[in-house]
Amino acid sequence: MKKHVLVSIILLLSLMGKAQFNYHEMGKKSIYFGIALGGNVGDFKLIHTKQMAVNDSIRYFRSKIGPGFNLGIIANYQFHRYFDLRFIPTLSFSDKAIEYEDLNHNIQKKTLSSIYLDFPLQIRFKSDPIKDFRIYVIAGVRYDYDLASNVKSRKADDIIRLNRHDAAAEYGIGFMIYFPYFILSPEFKVSHGFINVHAPSPGLIYSRVIERMYSRTFTFTINLEG
């Protein structure tokens, strides 16, 4: 019985040693790929027009948070022990909303749905490994193309038109967990748009009170890289 226990312990230690070797070997690869799957919530930073106070239809409006999800392909280049350059083309679905109150105190909620092709370029700074674990921070910029943009729409007068193009600065934090054949990385990220996505339409009652709109998004992603 003692011999079986001893053999089992030796086998377990040898497997752990092999796994640890694989962890660190994977961490030293220069180029590797993966997938990113996550969820997001977002809203708009809204700036009203100077004519808002004398508008004959809208008394007040505010942005409301809406849900979404995203799926991306990761290309990672480790050019330094602590630094990676990351490019993650992503298909992202997002619902944001604006809530309006008219002069009679009636509430109208306008949901703006978007389907984005995102092209983020990031720098990732990683800590030293702690066994099979690392902490990292990321920062970068992202270009977005909205496949569902209604900028050329000629429908009813109660829509809000959005431009196709957006760009954002983003930053976040994550955790790298090394397994023998892949890396699992939960990641939290915040992005702030710096391009006005509002397409001005003075004839549209819900659009003419808005001067500028900037996107804001919080994303939680699970990255699998190998």
Residue, then its C-alpha position, 0 to 999 in steps of 0.5 A: m500500500k505504501k509503495h502504491v501511495l509513493v508511486s502515485i505521489i511521484l507520478l503526480l509530481s512528475l505531471m505537475g512538473k511537466a505541466q509547469f514546464n508547459y505553462h512557462e513554454m507557452g508564456k515564452k511563445s512570440i506569436y500565438f492566437g485565440i478567441a475572445l468571447g464576452g458581454n458588454v454594457g454601454d451607453f452614450k455621453l450626451i451633449h444637448t444643443k443650445q436650443m434645448a431650452v426652447n425646444d417645443s417637444i422635448r423637456y429632458f433626455r438621458s442615456k440608458i445602459g443597454p446590453g450586448f455581446n462580442l466575439g473576436i479573434i486574437a492575434n498576439y505578438q510577445f515582443h518583450r518578456y513583459f509586453d505584448l502587442r495585440f490585434i483583436p478583430t471583433l464582431s460586437f452587438s450592442d443596444k444603447a438607449i436614450e430616454y426622453e421626457d416630453l412637455n407633458h411628462n410622458i416618457q419615450k425610450k429609443t433603443l439604438s441597436s448597432i452591429y460593429l466590426d471592431f478593430p482594436l490595437q492594444i499594448r499589454f503589460k504583464s507581471d512576472p509569473i506567479k506559478d501558473f498565474r499572471i496579472y496584466v493591464i492593457a491600453g490601446v485604441r479601437y476603430d469601429y464600423d457600424l454595419a447597422s448604421n441608419v445614417k442614410s435612413r429616410k424613415a419616420d421622424d422619430i428616429i435618431r441617426l448614427n454615423r457608421h464610424d467611431a473610434a475609442a480609447e480603451y484600457g483594462i485589467g486581466f488575469m492570465i491562467y496558464f494551462p498545459y495547452f492554452i491560456l485562460s484570461p478573464e478581462f475587464k475593459v472600459s472604452h470611451g469614444f472620442i468621435n461624435v457618432h450623432a448624425p445631425s437631423p434638425g427635422l427629427i424631433y428626437s435628434r434635434v435636441i442632441e449636439r453630440m453623442y460619444s459611446r461608452t462601453f464596459t466589457f467583460t471578456i473570456n480570452l482563450e489563447g494557445 
